[in-house]
Amino acid sequence: MNDLKKIAIECSNKIIYAKENGKVIQEPYKHIVIDNFFPSEIAEKCLKAFPELDSEIWDKSNDPGIEIKMRSNYQSEFDFPKDINDVVRIMNSSIFLHAMSEALDIPKLIPDPYYSGGGLNVTVSGGLLDVHVDGNYHDATGLNRRINAILFLNPGWKKDWGGEYGVYDNKGEKLVEAVAPLMNRLVIFDTHDFSFHGVPNPIKFPEGTARRSVILYYYTKDPRPSSQISVENPHSALWKKKNFTDKKGNITREYK
């Protein structure tokens, strides 16, 4: 058995353990928080391999009050630095998918080889992400988005830096849980039209640092359960400060 497969099994067993030991948080939507998820050497190499902030690989969002951050513009696994790709390969492996399916009761998960919106995320001081629900449809495949997985990579994080992942009630009004973006902490959650989340307060990371994470999305052929749908047709992220419309003020969008 090669080393990456062994690590994939060990990490995925942590997800199964969470299910078996009642650590899957059910409300306001299913989510799991697992600390020290990867072997520390793997997580540290992943962080070290992040491109510099002035790299051309970053797509920058600068929508005041809504979304101020950067995400990688990678379009295939070949674009990732090797030490990050090792993490991505594990998180997109069938071993990892089976574990998430069992833990969140969502069968037949499929990763996204196109990395549409997924990949690396970086937010510097002043950045934020308004409370929102995510888009529901994958243009490249016609699949339905079901799970987000976020690996946080922020060593030495302090509370006054901000940047906690906010879990909100099913109306997007009340903060239910604030998850610190600690180094090597994994968050997995059931994403749907009522799974409101965000980082609405500008972060205060020290100069020279940034809030870093690897974010991957997962899909199914089957649609979400009707109880998780408020908008039937494909839509982009719907933002609280935009009265739960997308950045253009629309509820639905054109799709392929």
C-alpha positions in Angstrom: 0.0 0.0 0.0 1.5 3.4 -1.0 1.8 6.1 1.6 -0.9 8.4 0.2 -3.5 5.6 0.3 -2.5 4.8 3.8 -3.0 8.4 4.8 -6.3 8.5 3.0 -7.6 5.6 4.9 -6.4 7.0 8.3 -7.9 10.4 7.6 -11.2 8.9 6.3 -11.5 6.7 9.4 -11.6 10.0 11.4 -14.7 11.0 9.4 -16.3 7.6 10.1 -15.4 7.9 13.8 -17.2 11.2 13.9 -20.4 9.5 12.6 -20.1 6.5 15.0 -19.5 8.6 18.0 -22.2 11.2 17.5 -19.9 14.0 16.5 -21.8 14.9 13.3 -23.6 18.1 14.3 -27.1 18.0 13.0 -28.4 21.6 13.5 -28.8 24.0 11.9 -27.4 21.7 9.1 -25.2 18.7 9.2 -21.5 19.5 9.7 -18.4 17.9 11.1 -15.3 19.6 12.6 -12.2 17.4 12.9 -8.9 18.7 14.4 -5.4 17.5 13.4 -7.0 15.9 10.3 -3.9 15.2 8.3 -0.5 14.1 9.6 1.2 17.4 10.6 4.0 17.0 8.1 1.4 16.8 5.2 -0.5 19.8 6.4 2.7 21.9 6.9 4.0 21.0 3.4 0.6 21.9 2.0 0.7 25.4 3.6 4.3 26.0 2.6 3.4 25.2 -1.0 0.7 28.0 -1.2 1.6 30.5 -3.9 2.7 34.0 -2.9 0.0 36.6 -2.6 1.2 38.4 -5.7 1.1 35.3 -7.9 -0.9 35.3 -11.1 -2.8 32.2 -10.0 -5.2 34.2 -7.8 -8.6 35.4 -9.0 -9.5 38.4 -6.8 -13.1 39.2 -5.6 -13.5 42.7 -4.4 -17.2 43.3 -3.8 -17.4 45.5 -0.7 -19.5 44.1 2.1 -20.1 40.9 0.1 -16.9 39.1 -0.9 -13.3 40.3 -0.6 -10.9 37.4 -1.0 -8.8 35.5 -3.5 -9.2 32.0 -4.9 -6.9 30.0 -7.2 -7.8 29.8 -10.9 -6.6 26.2 -11.2 -8.6 24.1 -13.7 -7.2 20.6 -13.2 -5.2 18.6 -10.7 -2.1 19.2 -12.8 -2.1 22.9 -11.9 -1.7 22.4 -8.1 1.8 22.4 -6.5 2.7 18.8 -5.6 2.5 19.1 -1.8 -1.0 20.6 -2.2 -2.0 18.1 -4.8 -1.2 15.3 -2.4 -3.9 16.7 -0.1 -6.3 17.3 -3.0 -5.9 13.7 -4.2 -6.7 12.3 -0.8 -9.8 14.6 -0.4 -11.0 13.6 -3.9 -10.3 9.9 -3.5 -13.0 7.2 -3.4 -11.9 6.4 0.1 -12.6 10.0 1.3 -15.9 10.1 -0.7 -17.2 6.9 0.9 -16.5 8.3 4.3 -18.3 11.5 3.7 -21.2 9.7 2.2 -21.6 7.6 5.2 -21.1 10.4 7.7 -23.6 12.8 6.1 -25.9 10.2 4.6 -25.4 11.5 1.0 -24.7 8.5 -1.3 -22.9 8.4 -4.6 -20.7 11.5 -4.2 -18.6 12.8 -7.1 -15.6 15.2 -6.8 -15.1 18.1 -9.2 -12.1 17.5 -11.6 -12.8 21.0 -13.0 -12.3 22.8 -9.7 -15.2 25.2 -10.5 -14.8 27.6 -7.6 -12.9 25.1 -5.6 -9.2 25.0 -4.8 -7.2 27.4 -2.7 -8.6 30.4 -0.8 -6.7 33.3 0.7 -8.1 36.3 2.6 -5.9 39.1 3.9 -6.8 41.7 6.6 -10.0 43.5 5.7 -11.4 40.6 3.7 -14.7 39.1 4.4 -17.5 36.8 3.1 -21.1 37.8 3.6 -23.6 35.3 5.0 -24.8 33.2 2.1 -25.8 29.9 0.7 -23.8 28.4 -2.1 -24.7 27.8 -5.7 -26.5 24.5 -6.5 -25.5 23.5 -10.0 -22.3 22.5 -11.8 -22.3 23.7 -15.4 -19.6 21.4 -16.6 -21.4 18.2 -15.6 -25.0 19.0 -14.8 -24.6 17.7 -11.3 -26.0 18.9 -8.0 -23.8 20.4 -5.4 -24.1 18.6 -2.0 -21.0 18.9 0.2 -18.2 21.4 0.9 -15.0 20.4 2.6 -12.7 23.1 4.0 -9.2 22.4 5.3 -8.0 25.4 7.3 -4.2 26.2 7.4 -3.6 29.0 9.8 -0.9 28.3 12.4 -0.8 30.4 15.5 -4.3 31.7 14.9 -5.6 34.1 17.6 -9.2 34.9 18.3 -8.7 38.7 17.8 -7.7 37.9 14.2 -11.2 36.9 13.4 -12.0 34.8 10.4 -14.1 32.1 12.1 -16.3 30.0 9.8 -19.8 31.1 10.9 -22.6 28.6 11.0 -26.0 30.4 10.8 -29.6 29.4 11.3 -31.8 28.4 8.4 -32.8 32.1 7.8 -29.2 33.3 7.8 -30.0 35.7 10.7 -28.5 34.2 13.8 -24.9 33.0 14.4 -25.2 29.5 15.8 -21.6 28.5 15.9 -18.2 30.1 15.2 -15.6 27.6 14.1 -12.0 28.9 14.4 -9.9 28.4 11.3 -7.2 26.5 13.1 -4.2 24.9 11.4 -5.1 21.4 10.0 -8.8 21.6 11.0 -11.2 20.1 8.6 -14.9 21.2 8.3 -17.3 19.2 6.2 -20.9 20.4 5.7 -24.1 19.6 3.9 -24.5 22.5 1.5 -28.0 23.4 0.4 -30.5 26.4 0.2 -30.7 26.7 4.0 -27.1 26.1 5.0 -26.2 29.7 5.7 -22.5 30.4 6.4 -20.0 33.1 6.1 -17.3 35.4 7.5 -19.2 38.7 7.5 -16.9 40.7 9.7 -13.6 41.9 8.1 -10.7 39.8 9.4 -7.8 41.3 11.2 -4.9 39.0 10.4 -1.5 40.6 11.1 0.4 42.1 8.2 2.3 39.4 6.3 -0.2 36.7 7.2 -3.5 35.6 5.6 -6.4 33.3 6.2 -5.6 30.2 4.1 -7.7 27.2 3.3 -8.2 24.4 0.7 -11.9 24.2 -0.3 -13.3 21.4 -2.4 -16.9 20.7 -3.5 -18.7 17.5 -4.1 -21.8 16.6 -6.2 -24.4 14.0 -6.9 -26.5 13.1 -9.9 -29.5 13.0 -7.7 -31.0 16.4 -6.7 -31.1 17.6 -3.1 -34.1 16.5 -1.0 -37.1 18.8 -1.4 -36.7 20.0 2.2 -33.3 21.5 1.2 -34.6 23.4 -1.8 -35.9 27.0 -1.8 -34.9 27.8 -5.4 -35.6 25.1 -7.9 -33.5 26.3 -10.8 -29.8 26.7 -10.9 -28.5 29.7 -8.9 -25.2 31.2 -7.8 -24.4 32.1 -4.2 -27.3 34.0 -2.6 -26.1 36.7 -0.2 -27.8 38.1 2.9 -26.8 41.7 2.2 -28.2 41.3 -1.3 -31.6 40.3 0.1 -30.7 36.7 -0.7 -30.0 37.3 -4.4 -26.8 36.8 -6.2 -24.3 39.7 -6.9 -26.3 40.8 -9.9 -29.6 40.9 -7.9 -30.9 37.7 -9.4 -32.3 34.6 -7.7 -31.6 32.2 -10.6 -29.0 32.3 -13.4 -28.4 31.1 -16.9 -26.9 27.7 -17.2 -25.5 25.3 -19.7 
